[in-house]
Amino acid sequence: MNALDYAVVAAYLVAITAFGSYFARFQKNTRNYFLTDNSTPWWAICFTIVATETSTLTFIGVPASAYAGNWTFLQLAAGYVIGRIIVSILFLPRYFRGALITSYQLLQQRFGPSVSTVAAGLFLVTRSLADGIRLFATALVISIVTGVPVPWTIVVLGVAMIVYTVRGGSAAVIWTDVVQMFIYVAGALVVFFALLNAIPGGWSEVIRQGAAAGKFTVLDLSLQPTKIYTLWAGLAGGIALTLATHGTDQFLVQRLLSADSPSSASRGLVLSGFIVFAQFTLFLLIGAMLFAYHQHFPLTEALPRNDAILPRFIVDHLPHGLVGFIVAAIVAAALSPSINAMAATTVNDFYLRYVKTPPDEARLLRLSKNLTIFWGVVQLFVALGAQWLDQSVLDAGLSVLSLTTGPVLGAFLVGILTRRASATAMLIGMALGGGVLTWAWWTSAVGWTWFALLGASVTAAGALLASVVLPTDPGPAR
């Protein structure tokens, strides 16, 4: 990178931080800070969900997956679409009926504080790990392109993320997401056309090389449970993971609760699934094009990991100015922070639940901002520690989400679909689901794509079985 590239990236970071900070002037209370006073239209809901679900894990991990393998990742994306439809039918009416701020308040209404506290705690741990890995992935790419050490890159990105989120709240997160989605898609299209122009023979050569190497294979009918991307794991696992992330995880549920109406939330959610599917197709196609390109121009040195294949092309083959724009696009894909949602959970599911005398709104708003900073710092430390991961950052990030969200999804499904299980039975089920998932992860008995479904199924079954033995105690009335 030269001075022009650095200027482009610096200008982007300053602009997005200023844009996010602009929304600070509209903050009057914590509901506004966390839910924008329910003023977000359906199309912004759609774009913020797409941007939230997309990260540097997508920008570099999905092309790397196609470069080294094929397009079987799309089987998981198909499950994502179906899962969104189920979420819009099953979960959204319950959330808007209760005028909730966090998803875990629904569990409190059904089971009381014990189950919701466990679920909220798991969310805080999960998001700290998953989004710390996401921040590391961004820093890894930028470090490859710029030569700036990964730790320093993590700190710069993390500070920018914390500043505009603390100042602008959820409105800053949502509206910067809308802007950033178009920026990183534009960046992906720049890479697409640059590759198309650089490959001898153009599009026909991409098709020839990709078809010969099986790069365009989408369906895998294997029944092997340890394979990550099969039709069965993709559909069942993708549906379960989407139910968990979009239906119960505060990070995404907070976006939905910010909508101006339940119908806007539902419309934006379902449409986002089709956009994400098309977006994954674009990134997989870039991976196949990278493979075709390197059949003509082999790498002169081994890459430290497949995730570096796209950054390497950017560094070596794009002109100055465009390199800076692509780096800005990668940053855009990363800066969809969860720390505001984590602060909302800490305030509403822990602090206000256990403090005897709630503070006034001004003090509560200050506390919310301080907690936003705290969780941002936690993610910075996770990102610094993620440098020693020995697997794909895409698989690492998604497996963390799948590993911990299964038991929470099981609790939500039991709570919504039946009145049979008590809080004690539900906690037994969650402990059983967590134990089985820990065993599955430790022994590699199944691929991570099965984790959410396995955890939810075992949790629900365990809770219902425990309810047969334990005295009937349906918990607080909804």
Sine and cosine of phi, psi and omega as CSV:
sin_phi,cos_phi,sin_psi,cos_psi,sin_omega,cos_omega
0.00,0.00,0.56,-0.83,0.07,-1.00
-0.91,-0.42,-0.17,-0.99,-0.09,-1.00
-0.87,0.50,-0.60,0.80,0.00,-1.00
-0.89,0.45,-0.70,0.72,0.00,-1.00
-0.88,0.47,-0.72,0.69,0.01,-1.00
-0.89,0.46,-0.60,0.80,0.00,-1.00
-0.90,0.43,-0.64,0.77,0.02,-1.00
-0.89,0.46,-0.73,0.68,-0.02,-1.00
-0.91,0.41,-0.70,0.71,0.00,-1.00
-0.89,0.46,-0.67,0.74,0.01,-1.00
-0.88,0.47,-0.64,0.77,0.01,-1.00
-0.90,0.43,-0.73,0.69,-0.01,-1.00
-0.88,0.48,-0.68,0.74,0.02,-1.00
-0.91,0.42,-0.70,0.71,-0.05,-1.00
-0.90,0.43,-0.70,0.72,-0.07,-1.00
-0.95,0.32,-0.55,0.84,0.06,-1.00
-0.92,0.38,-0.67,0.75,0.03,-1.00
-0.92,0.40,-0.66,0.75,0.00,-1.00
-0.89,0.46,-0.72,0.69,0.02,-1.00
-0.90,0.43,-0.62,0.78,-0.02,-1.00
-0.93,0.37,-0.41,0.91,0.00,-1.00
-0.82,0.57,-0.55,0.84,-0.10,-1.00
-0.97,0.24,-0.09,1.00,0.03,-1.00
-0.88,0.48,-0.49,0.87,-0.07,-1.00
-0.93,0.37,-0.29,0.96,-0.04,-1.00
-1.00,-0.09,0.01,1.00,-0.08,-1.00
-0.99,0.14,0.82,-0.58,0.03,-1.00
-0.85,-0.53,-0.45,0.89,-0.03,-1.00
-0.40,-0.92,0.04,-1.00,-0.06,-1.00
-0.94,0.35,-0.50,0.87,0.03,-1.00
-0.91,0.42,-0.62,0.78,0.08,-1.00
-0.92,0.38,-0.67,0.75,-0.02,-1.00
-0.89,0.46,-0.58,0.81,-0.06,-1.00
-0.99,-0.13,-0.48,0.88,-0.13,-0.99
-0.76,-0.65,0.22,0.98,0.03,-1.00
0.82,0.57,0.40,0.92,-0.07,-1.00
0.83,0.56,0.55,0.84,0.05,-1.00
0.78,0.63,0.82,0.57,-0.08,-1.00
-0.87,-0.49,0.14,0.99,-0.13,-0.99
-1.00,0.03,0.80,-0.60,0.01,-1.00
-0.96,0.29,0.21,-0.98,-0.12,-0.99
-0.89,0.45,-0.62,0.78,-0.07,-1.00
-0.94,0.35,-0.55,0.83,0.08,-1.00
-0.94,0.33,-0.59,0.81,0.10,-0.99
-0.85,0.52,-0.71,0.70,0.00,-1.00
-0.86,0.51,-0.77,0.64,-0.08,-1.00
-0.94,0.35,-0.60,0.80,0.00,-1.00
-0.93,0.36,-0.54,0.84,0.06,-1.00
-0.92,0.39,-0.69,0.73,0.03,-1.00
-0.87,0.50,-0.73,0.68,-0.02,-1.00
-0.92,0.39,-0.59,0.80,0.02,-1.00
-0.90,0.43,-0.66,0.75,-0.03,-1.00
-0.97,0.26,-0.37,0.93,-0.01,-1.00
-0.99,-0.12,0.63,-0.78,0.02,-1.00
-0.49,-0.87,-0.12,-0.99,0.09,-1.00
-0.89,0.46,-0.43,0.90,0.11,-0.99
-0.84,0.54,-0.62,0.79,0.05,-1.00
-0.96,0.26,-0.74,0.68,-0.13,-0.99
-0.88,0.48,-0.62,0.78,0.00,-1.00
-0.94,-0.33,-0.49,0.87,-0.08,-1.00
-0.97,0.25,-0.65,0.76,-0.02,-1.00
-0.93,0.35,-0.72,0.69,0.11,-0.99
-0.85,0.52,-0.62,0.78,0.03,-1.00
-0.90,0.44,-0.59,0.81,0.03,-1.00
-0.89,0.45,-0.68,0.73,0.02,-1.00
-0.96,0.29,-0.58,0.81,0.02,-1.00
-0.87,0.49,-0.68,0.73,-0.04,-1.00
-1.00,0.01,-0.33,0.94,-0.08,-1.00
-0.73,-0.69,-0.93,-0.38,-0.05,-1.00
-0.46,-0.89,-0.40,-0.92,-0.08,-1.00
-0.98,-0.21,0.34,0.94,-0.04,-1.00
-0.91,0.42,-0.25,0.97,0.08,-1.00
-0.84,0.54,-0.47,0.88,-0.03,-1.00
-0.89,0.45,-0.38,0.93,0.06,-1.00
-0.89,0.46,-0.61,0.79,0.06,-1.00
-0.92,0.38,-0.65,0.76,0.00,-1.00
-0.90,0.44,-0.54,0.84,0.07,-1.00
-0.90,0.44,-0.64,0.76,0.08,-1.00
-0.89,0.46,-0.55,0.83,0.03,-1.00
-0.87,0.49,-0.65,0.76,-0.03,-1.00
-0.91,0.42,-0.74,0.67,-0.01,-1.00
-0.90,0.44,-0.66,0.75,0.00,-1.00
-0.86,0.51,-0.61,0.79,0.00,-1.00
-0.89,0.45,-0.63,0.78,0.01,-1.00
-0.89,0.45,-0.67,0.74,0.01,-1.00
-0.91,0.42,-0.66,0.75,0.03,-1.00
-0.86,0.51,-0.69,0.72,-0.05,-1.00
-0.90,0.43,-0.47,0.88,0.00,-1.00
-1.00,0.04,-0.66,0.75,-0.19,-0.98
-1.00,0.00,-0.68,0.74,-0.16,-0.99
-0.99,-0.17,-0.70,0.71,-0.16,-0.99
-0.85,0.53,-0.68,0.73,0.02,-1.00
-0.85,0.52,-0.57,0.82,-0.01,-1.00
-0.93,0.36,-0.64,0.77,-0.03,-1.00
-0.92,0.40,-0.71,0.70,-0.07,-1.00
-0.97,0.25,-0.41,0.91,0.05,-1.00
-0.92,0.40,-0.51,0.86,-0.09,-1.00
-0.99,-0.13,-0.01,1.00,-0.03,-1.00
0.77,0.63,0.79,0.61,-0.11,-0.99
-1.00,0.03,0.36,-0.93,0.12,-0.99
-0.97,-0.23,-0.57,0.82,0.07,-1.00
-0.81,-0.58,0.43,-0.90,-0.01,-1.00
-0.91,0.41,-0.49,0.87,-0.10,-1.00
-0.97,0.26,-0.23,0.97,0.11,-0.99
-0.91,0.40,-0.41,0.91,0.08,-1.00
-0.91,0.40,-0.63,0.77,0.06,-1.00
-0.92,0.39,-0.57,0.82,0.04,-1.00
-0.91,0.42,-0.64,0.77,0.04,-1.00
-0.88,0.47,-0.56,0.83,-0.07,-1.00
-1.00,0.04,-0.70,0.72,-0.14,-0.99
-0.92,-0.40,-0.23,0.97,-0.14,-0.99
1.00,-0.10,-0.08,-1.00,-0.16,-0.99
-0.95,0.32,-0.45,0.89,-0.14,-0.99
-0.89,0.45,-0.77,0.64,-0.05,-1.00
-0.93,0.38,-0.68,0.73,-0.02,-1.00
-0.92,0.40,-0.54,0.84,0.04,-1.00
-0.91,0.42,-0.69,0.73,0.03,-1.00
-0.89,0.46,-0.72,0.70,-0.02,-1.00
-0.90,0.44,-0.69,0.72,0.01,-1.00
-0.91,0.42,-0.62,0.78,0.04,-1.00
-0.90,0.44,-0.66,0.75,0.05,-1.00
-0.89,0.45,-0.62,0.78,0.05,-1.00
-0.87,0.50,-0.71,0.70,-0.03,-1.00
-0.89,0.45,-0.65,0.76,0.03,-1.00
-0.93,0.38,-0.73,0.69,-0.05,-1.00
-0.87,0.50,-0.75,0.66,-0.06,-1.00
-0.93,0.37,-0.56,0.83,0.06,-1.00
-0.87,0.50,-0.69,0.73,-0.02,-1.00
-0.96,0.28,-0.79,0.62,-0.09,-1.00
-0.89,0.45,-0.69,0.73,-0.05,-1.00
-0.99,0.16,-0.37,0.93,0.18,-0.98
-0.91,0.40,-0.65,0.76,0.07,-1.00
-0.90,0.44,-0.63,0.77,0.02,-1.00
-0.89,0.46,-0.67,0.74,0.04,-1.00
-0.91,0.42,-0.65,0.76,0.05,-1.00
-0.88,0.47,-0.67,0.74,-0.01,-1.00
-0.86,0.51,-0.65,0.76,0.04,-1.00
-0.90,0.43,-0.72,0.69,-0.01,-1.00
-0.89,0.45,-0.58,0.82,0.02,-1.00
-0.87,0.49,-0.73,0.68,-0.01,-1.00
-0.90,0.44,-0.74,0.67,-0.04,-1.00
-0.91,0.42,-0.57,0.82,0.04,-1.00
-0.91,0.42,-0.65,0.76,0.03,-1.00
-0.89,0.46,-0.65,0.76,-0.07,-1.00
-0.97,0.25,-0.64,0.76,-0.14,-0.99
-0.99,-0.17,-0.41,0.91,-0.10,-0.99
1.00,0.09,-0.02,1.00,0.07,-1.00
-0.96,0.29,0.73,-0.69,-0.02,-1.00
-0.83,0.56,0.57,-0.82,-0.04,-1.00
-0.82,0.58,-0.72,0.69,-0.03,-1.00
-0.85,0.53,-0.67,0.74,0.01,-1.00
-0.92,0.40,-0.61,0.79,0.04,-1.00
-0.90,0.44,-0.67,0.75,0.04,-1.00
-0.85,0.52,-0.70,0.72,-0.04,-1.00
-0.90,0.43,-0.71,0.70,-0.02,-1.00
-0.89,0.46,-0.74,0.67,0.00,-1.00
-0.90,0.43,-0.67,0.74,-0.02,-1.00
-0.90,0.44,-0.65,0.76,0.01,-1.00
-0.91,0.42,-0.69,0.73,0.03,-1.00
-0.87,0.49,-0.69,0.72,0.01,-1.00
-0.87,0.49,-0.71,0.71,-0.05,-1.00
-0.92,0.39,-0.68,0.73,-0.09,-1.00
-0.88,0.48,-0.79,0.61,-0.10,-0.99
-0.97,0.24,-0.44,0.90,0.04,-1.00
-0.96,0.29,-0.67,0.74,0.02,-1.00
-0.89,0.45,-0.69,0.72,-0.07,-1.00
-0.97,0.25,-0.69,0.72,-0.14,-0.99
-0.99,-0.10,-0.24,0.97,0.01,-1.00
0.92,0.38,-0.39,-0.92,-0.07,-1.00
-0.91,0.41,-0.50,0.87,0.04,-1.00
-0.89,0.46,-0.66,0.75,0.04,-1.00
-0.89,0.45,-0.68,0.74,-0.02,-1.00
-0.89,0.45,-0.73,0.69,-0.07,-1.00
-0.91,0.40,-0.75,0.66,-0.11,-0.99
-0.97,0.24,-0.49,0.87,0.15,-0.99
-0.94,0.33,-0.54,0.84,0.11,-0.99
-0.84,0.54,-0.70,0.71,-0.02,-1.00
-0.85,0.52,-0.72,0.69,0.01,-1.00
-0.91,0.42,-0.71,0.70,-0.12,-0.99
-0.93,0.36,-0.48,0.88,0.04,-1.00
-0.86,0.50,-0.70,0.71,-0.01,-1.00
-0.93,0.36,-0.52,0.86,0.00,-1.00
-0.94,0.34,-0.73,0.69,-0.04,-1.00
-0.96,0.27,-0.48,0.87,0.11,-0.99
-0.91,0.41,-0.66,0.75,0.07,-1.00
-0.88,0.47,-0.64,0.77,0.05,-1.00
-0.88,0.47,-0.66,0.75,0.03,-1.00
-0.90,0.44,-0.62,0.78,0.02,-1.00
-0.93,0.37,-0.57,0.82,0.08,-1.00
-0.87,0.49,-0.71,0.70,0.03,-1.00
-0.89,0.45,-0.67,0.75,0.00,-1.00
-0.84,0.55,-0.78,0.63,-0.06,-1.00
-0.96,0.29,-0.52,0.86,0.08,-1.00
-0.90,0.44,-0.68,0.73,0.04,-1.00
-0.91,0.42,-0.70,0.72,-0.01,-1.00
-0.86,0.50,-0.61,0.79,0.01,-1.00
-0.96,0.29,-0.47,0.88,-0.09,-1.00
-1.00,0.04,-0.35,0.94,-0.05,-1.00
-0.99,0.15,0.86,-0.51,0.06,-1.00
-0.86,0.51,0.81,-0.58,-0.04,-1.00
1.00,-0.07,-0.19,0.98,0.10,-0.99
0.88,0.48,-0.66,-0.75,-0.13,-0.99
-0.89,0.47,-0.65,0.76,-0.01,-1.00
-0.89,0.46,-0.57,0.82,0.03,-1.00
-0.94,0.33,-0.59,0.81,0.08,-1.00
-0.87,0.50,-0.72,0.69,0.00,-1.00
-0.90,0.44,-0.69,0.72,-0.05,-1.00
-0.90,0.43,-0.77,0.64,-0.02,-1.00
-0.92,0.40,-0.68,0.73,-0.02,-1.00
-0.91,0.42,-0.68,0.73,0.00,-1.00
-0.91,0.41,-0.66,0.75,-0.01,-1.00
-0.89,0.45,-0.56,0.83,-0.04,-1.00
-1.00,-0.08,0.06,1.00,0.01,-1.00
0.95,0.30,0.40,0.92,-0.06,-1.00
-0.94,0.35,-0.41,0.91,-0.06,-1.00
-1.00,-0.10,0.22,0.98,0.06,-1.00
-0.93,0.38,0.82,-0.57,-0.03,-1.00
-0.96,-0.29,-0.69,0.73,-0.10,-1.00
-1.00,-0.08,0.71,-0.71,0.12,-0.99
-0.76,-0.66,0.94,-0.34,-0.09,-1.00
-1.00,-0.01,0.22,0.97,-0.01,-1.00
-0.87,0.50,0.60,-0.80,0.06,-1.00
-0.99,-0.16,0.15,0.99,-0.02,-1.00
-0.95,0.33,0.88,-0.47,-0.13,-0.99
-0.93,0.35,-0.32,0.95,-0.02,-1.00
-1.00,0.09,-0.21,0.98,0.05,-1.00
-0.96,0.27,0.74,-0.68,-0.11,-0.99
-0.97,0.26,-0.75,0.67,-0.11,-0.99
-0.93,-0.36,1.00,0.02,0.16,-0.99
-0.85,-0.53,0.20,-0.98,-0.01,-1.00
-0.87,0.50,-0.68,0.73,-0.08,-1.00
-0.95,0.31,-0.69,0.72,0.04,-1.00
-0.92,0.39,-0.60,0.80,-0.02,-1.00
-0.92,0.40,-0.74,0.68,-0.04,-1.00
-0.95,0.30,-0.83,0.55,-0.05,-1.00
-0.91,0.41,-0.72,0.69,0.00,-1.00
-0.93,0.37,-0.64,0.77,0.02,-1.00
-0.91,0.42,-0.64,0.76,0.05,-1.00
-0.90,0.44,-0.75,0.67,-0.03,-1.00
-0.90,0.44,-0.68,0.74,0.00,-1.00
-0.90,0.44,-0.62,0.79,0.03,-1.00
-0.93,0.36,-0.66,0.75,0.08,-1.00
-0.85,0.53,-0.62,0.79,-0.02,-1.00
-0.96,0.29,-0.75,0.66,-0.10,-1.00
-0.98,0.21,-0.69,0.72,-0.06,-1.00
-1.00,-0.03,-0.31,0.95,-0.04,-1.00
-0.97,-0.22,-0.41,0.91,-0.07,-1.00
-0.77,-0.63,-0.43,0.90,-0.08,-1.00
-0.97,0.23,0.83,-0.55,-0.08,-1.00
-0.85,0.52,-0.48,0.88,-0.02,-1.00
-0.82,0.57,-0.72,0.70,0.00,-1.00
-1.00,-0.08,-0.55,0.83,0.03,-1.00
-0.88,0.47,-0.56,0.83,0.03,-1.00
-0.86,0.51,-0.62,0.78,0.06,-1.00
-0.88,0.48,-0.70,0.71,-0.03,-1.00
-0.91,0.41,-0.64,0.77,0.01,-1.00
-0.93,0.36,-0.25,0.97,0.03,-1.00
-0.99,0.10,-0.09,1.00,-0.05,-1.00
-0.92,0.38,0.40,-0.92,-0.02,-1.00
-0.98,0.21,-0.16,0.99,0.06,-1.00
-0.26,-0.96,0.34,-0.94,0.07,-1.00
-0.87,0.50,-0.60,0.80,0.00,-1.00
-0.92,0.39,-0.58,0.81,0.06,-1.00
-0.90,0.43,-0.67,0.74,0.03,-1.00
-0.88,0.48,-0.70,0.71,-0.02,-1.00
-0.92,0.40,-0.71,0.70,-0.01,-1.00
-0.89,0.45,-0.72,0.70,0.01,-1.00
-0.90,0.44,-0.64,0.77,-0.02,-1.00
-0.90,0.44,-0.77,0.64,-0.06,-1.00
-0.91,0.41,-0.70,0.71,0.00,-1.00
-0.88,0.47,-0.57,0.82,0.00,-1.00
-0.87,0.49,-0.51,0.86,0.01,-1.00
-0.89,0.46,-0.67,0.74,0.00,-1.00
-0.94,0.33,-0.59,0.81,0.04,-1.00
-0.92,0.40,-0.67,0.74,0.02,-1.00
-0.89,0.46,-0.64,0.77,0.04,-1.00
-0.87,0.49,-0.72,0.69,0.03,-1.00
-0.90,0.44,-0.61,0.79,0.00,-1.00
-0.91,0.41,-0.69,0.72,0.05,-1.00
-0.88,0.47,-0.61,0.80,0.04,-1.00
-0.88,0.48,-0.67,0.74,0.04,-1.00
-0.88,0.48,-0.72,0.69,-0.03,-1.00
-0.93,0.38,-0.59,0.80,0.07,-1.00
-0.91,0.40,-0.62,0.78,0.04,-1.00
-0.90,0.45,-0.63,0.78,0.07,-1.00
-0.88,0.48,-0.63,0.78,0.05,-1.00
-0.89,0.45,-0.67,0.74,0.04,-1.00
-0.91,0.41,-0.59,0.81,0.03,-1.00
-0.93,0.37,-0.61,0.79,0.08,-1.00
-0.88,0.47,-0.62,0.78,0.05,-1.00
-0.89,0.46,-0.73,0.68,0.00,-1.00
-0.89,0.46,-0.63,0.77,0.00,-1.00
-0.88,0.47,-0.70,0.71,-0.09,-1.00
-0.98,0.19,-0.11,0.99,0.20,-0.98
-0.95,0.32,-0.47,0.88,0.04,-1.00
-1.00,-0.05,-0.53,0.85,-0.04,-1.00
-0.77,-0.63,0.99,0.14,-0.07,-1.00
-0.87,0.49,0.48,-0.88,0.06,-1.00
-0.90,0.44,0.67,-0.74,-0.01,-1.00
-1.00,0.07,-0.28,0.96,0.06,-1.00
-0.58,-0.82,0.50,-0.86,-0.04,-1.00
-0.92,0.38,0.61,-0.79,0.05,-1.00
-0.99,0.13,0.54,-0.84,0.04,-1.00
-0.90,0.43,-0.46,0.89,0.03,-1.00
-0.27,-0.96,0.42,-0.91,-0.03,-1.00
-0.86,0.50,-0.46,0.89,0.00,-1.00
-0.86,0.51,-0.29,0.96,-0.05,-1.00
-1.00,0.05,-0.03,1.00,-0.13,-0.99
-0.91,0.41,-0.68,0.74,0.01,-1.00
-0.94,0.33,-0.73,0.68,0.07,-1.00
-0.83,0.55,-0.58,0.81,0.00,-1.00
-0.90,0.44,-0.66,0.75,0.03,-1.00
-0.90,0.44,-0.67,0.75,0.00,-1.00
-0.86,0.51,-0.72,0.70,-0.03,-1.00
-0.90,0.44,-0.68,0.74,-0.17,-0.99
-1.00,0.09,-0.41,0.91,-0.25,-0.97
-0.78,-0.62,-0.14,0.99,0.02,-1.00
-0.99,-0.14,0.56,-0.83,0.00,-1.00
-0.96,0.28,0.38,-0.93,0.04,-1.00
-0.87,0.49,0.55,-0.83,-0.13,-0.99
0.99,-0.14,-0.84,0.55,0.08,-1.00
-0.93,0.36,-0.58,0.81,0.07,-1.00
-0.86,0.51,-0.72,0.70,0.04,-1.00
-0.88,0.48,-0.63,0.78,0.02,-1.00
-0.91,0.42,-0.66,0.75,0.00,-1.00
-0.91,0.41,-0.65,0.76,0.06,-1.00
-0.88,0.48,-0.66,0.75,0.06,-1.00
-0.88,0.47,-0.61,0.79,0.03,-1.00
-0.91,0.42,-0.63,0.78,0.03,-1.00
-0.91,0.41,-0.65,0.76,0.08,-1.00
-0.88,0.47,-0.66,0.75,0.01,-1.00
-0.87,0.50,-0.63,0.78,0.01,-1.00
-0.93,0.37,-0.36,0.93,-0.07,-1.00
-1.00,-0.05,-0.57,0.82,-0.18,-0.98
-1.00,0.07,0.91,0.41,0.19,-0.98
-0.83,-0.55,0.98,0.22,-0.26,-0.97
-0.95,0.30,0.50,-0.86,0.05,-1.00
-0.99,-0.15,-0.03,1.00,-0.17,-0.98
-0.93,0.37,-0.44,0.90,0.09,-1.00
-0.93,0.36,-0.66,0.75,0.05,-1.00
-0.91,0.42,-0.59,0.81,0.02,-1.00
-0.93,0.37,-0.61,0.79,0.07,-1.00
-0.91,0.41,-0.65,0.76,0.03,-1.00
-0.86,0.50,-0.67,0.75,0.01,-1.00
-0.92,0.40,-0.68,0.73,0.00,-1.00
-0.89,0.46,-0.68,0.73,-0.03,-1.00
-0.93,0.36,-0.77,0.64,-0.17,-0.98
-1.00,0.08,-0.49,0.87,-0.06,-1.00
-0.98,-0.21,-0.15,0.99,0.04,-1.00
-0.81,-0.59,-0.90,0.45,-0.13,-0.99
-0.88,0.47,-0.85,0.53,-0.06,-1.00
-0.92,0.40,-0.41,0.91,-0.01,-1.00
-0.95,0.30,-0.55,0.84,-0.14,-0.99
-0.93,-0.37,-0.22,0.97,0.04,-1.00
-0.98,0.19,0.66,-0.75,-0.10,-1.00
-0.98,0.20,-0.62,0.79,-0.02,-1.00
-0.86,-0.52,0.99,-0.14,-0.02,-1.00
-0.86,0.51,0.65,-0.76,0.01,-1.00
-0.96,0.28,0.18,-0.98,0.06,-1.00
-0.94,0.34,0.18,-0.98,-0.12,-0.99
-0.88,0.47,-0.59,0.81,-0.02,-1.00
-0.90,0.44,-0.72,0.69,0.02,-1.00
-0.92,0.39,-0.61,0.79,0.00,-1.00
-0.92,0.39,-0.59,0.81,0.04,-1.00
-0.92,0.40,-0.65,0.76,0.06,-1.00
-0.90,0.44,-0.67,0.74,0.04,-1.00
-0.87,0.49,-0.67,0.74,0.00,-1.00
-0.87,0.49,-0.66,0.75,0.02,-1.00
-0.93,0.36,-0.63,0.77,0.04,-1.00
-0.90,0.43,-0.61,0.79,0.03,-1.00
-0.93,0.36,-0.55,0.83,0.09,-1.00
-0.87,0.49,-0.69,0.72,0.06,-1.00
-0.89,0.46,-0.71,0.71,-0.03,-1.00
-0.84,0.54,-0.75,0.66,-0.04,-1.00
-0.94,0.35,-0.49,0.87,0.11,-0.99
-0.90,0.44,-0.66,0.75,0.02,-1.00
-0.92,0.40,-0.64,0.77,0.05,-1.00
-0.85,0.52,-0.72,0.70,0.00,-1.00
-0.91,0.42,-0.55,0.84,0.08,-1.00
-0.86,0.50,-0.71,0.71,-0.01,-1.00
-0.92,0.39,-0.61,0.79,0.06,-1.00
-0.89,0.46,-0.68,0.73,0.01,-1.00
-0.88,0.48,-0.65,0.76,0.02,-1.00
-0.90,0.43,-0.61,0.79,0.02,-1.00
-0.97,0.26,-0.39,0.92,-0.05,-1.00
-0.94,0.34,-0.12,0.99,0.02,-1.00
-0.87,0.49,-0.36,0.93,-0.07,-1.00
-0.99,-0.17,0.27,0.96,0.09,-1.00
-0.91,0.42,0.60,-0.80,0.01,-1.00
-0.91,-0.42,0.38,0.93,0.06,-1.00
-0.72,-0.69,0.15,-0.99,0.04,-1.00
-0.82,0.57,0.68,-0.74,0.02,-1.00
-0.91,0.42,-0.50,0.87,0.04,-1.00
-0.90,0.44,-0.78,0.63,0.00,-1.00
-0.91,0.40,-0.60,0.80,-0.01,-1.00
-0.90,0.44,-0.73,0.68,-0.02,-1.00
-0.90,0.43,-0.71,0.71,-0.03,-1.00
-0.95,0.32,-0.57,0.82,0.00,-1.00
-0.93,0.37,-0.58,0.81,0.06,-1.00
-0.88,0.47,-0.70,0.71,0.04,-1.00
-0.87,0.48,-0.72,0.69,-0.06,-1.00
-0.92,0.38,-0.55,0.84,-0.09,-1.00
-0.93,0.37,-0.58,0.81,-0.12,-0.99
-0.97,-0.26,-0.28,0.96,-0.07,-1.00
-1.00,0.07,-0.30,0.96,-0.02,-1.00
-0.85,0.53,-0.80,0.60,0.02,-1.00
-0.87,0.49,-0.58,0.81,0.03,-1.00
-0.92,0.40,-0.68,0.73,0.05,-1.00
-0.87,0.49,-0.67,0.74,0.04,-1.00
-0.85,0.53,-0.66,0.75,0.01,-1.00
-0.90,0.43,-0.67,0.74,0.02,-1.00
-0.90,0.44,-0.69,0.73,-0.03,-1.00
-0.90,0.43,-0.70,0.72,0.04,-1.00
-0.90,0.44,-0.68,0.73,-0.03,-1.00
-0.90,0.43,-0.58,0.81,-0.05,-1.00
-1.00,0.10,-0.63,0.78,-0.17,-0.99
-1.00,-0.04,-0.27,0.96,-0.04,-1.00
-0.55,-0.84,0.43,-0.91,0.10,-0.99
-0.96,-0.27,0.19,0.98,-0.18,-0.98
-0.98,0.21,-0.71,0.70,-0.14,-0.99
-0.98,0.18,0.65,-0.76,0.10,-1.00
-1.00,0.03,0.08,-1.00,0.02,-1.00
-0.88,0.47,-0.67,0.74,0.01,-1.00
-0.89,0.46,-0.70,0.72,0.03,-1.00
-0.89,0.46,-0.60,0.80,-0.01,-1.00
-0.92,0.38,-0.65,0.76,0.03,-1.00
-0.91,0.42,-0.61,0.79,0.07,-1.00
-0.89,0.46,-0.70,0.71,0.03,-1.00
-0.88,0.47,-0.67,0.74,0.01,-1.00
-0.91,0.41,-0.64,0.77,0.04,-1.00
-0.90,0.43,-0.66,0.75,0.03,-1.00
-0.91,0.42,-0.70,0.71,0.03,-1.00
-0.88,0.47,-0.68,0.74,0.05,-1.00
-0.90,0.44,-0.62,0.78,0.02,-1.00
-0.91,0.41,-0.68,0.73,0.02,-1.00
-0.91,0.42,-0.64,0.77,0.03,-1.00
-0.91,0.41,-0.64,0.77,0.05,-1.00
-0.88,0.48,-0.67,0.74,0.05,-1.00
-0.89,0.45,-0.70,0.71,-0.03,-1.00
-0.89,0.45,-0.63,0.77,0.02,-1.00
-0.94,0.35,-0.70,0.72,-0.07,-1.00
-0.91,0.41,-0.62,0.78,-0.06,-1.00
-1.00,-0.07,-0.10,0.99,-0.09,-1.00
0.83,0.56,0.61,0.79,-0.03,-1.00
-0.92,0.39,-0.54,0.84,0.05,-1.00
-0.66,-0.75,0.37,-0.93,0.08,-1.00
-0.94,0.35,0.36,-0.93,-0.07,-1.00
-0.89,0.46,-0.39,0.92,0.01,-1.00
-0.90,0.44,-0.32,0.95,0.03,-1.00
-1.00,-0.03,-0.17,0.99,-0.17,-0.99
-0.87,0.50,-0.74,0.67,-0.06,-1.00
-0.89,0.45,-0.69,0.72,0.01,-1.00
-0.92,0.40,-0.70,0.72,0.00,-1.00
-0.88,0.47,-0.74,0.68,-0.02,-1.00
-0.89,0.46,-0.68,0.73,0.00,-1.00
-0.92,0.40,-0.67,0.75,-0.03,-1.00
-0.91,0.42,-0.74,0.67,-0.01,-1.00
-0.91,0.42,-0.65,0.76,0.01,-1.00
-0.88,0.48,-0.76,0.66,-0.02,-1.00
-0.90,0.44,-0.71,0.70,-0.01,-1.00
-0.90,0.44,-0.68,0.73,0.01,-1.00
-0.89,0.46,-0.66,0.75,0.01,-1.00
-0.91,0.41,-0.67,0.74,-0.01,-1.00
-0.93,0.36,-0.61,0.79,0.06,-1.00
-0.92,0.39,-0.66,0.75,0.02,-1.00
-0.90,0.44,-0.54,0.84,-0.01,-1.00
-0.93,0.38,-0.36,0.93,0.05,-1.00
-0.94,0.34,-0.57,0.82,-0.06,-1.00
-1.00,0.06,-0.65,0.76,-0.09,-1.00
-0.98,0.18,0.40,-0.92,0.08,-1.00
-0.87,0.50,0.53,-0.85,-0.01,-1.00
-0.93,0.37,0.81,-0.59,0.02,-1.00
-0.45,-0.89,1.00,0.09,-0.12,-0.99
-0.93,0.37,-0.11,0.99,0.02,-1.00
1.00,0.07,-0.10,-0.99,-0.03,-1.00
-0.88,0.48,0.55,-0.84,0.05,-1.00
-0.94,0.35,0.56,-0.83,0.02,-1.00
-0.98,0.18,0.00,0.00,0.00,0.00
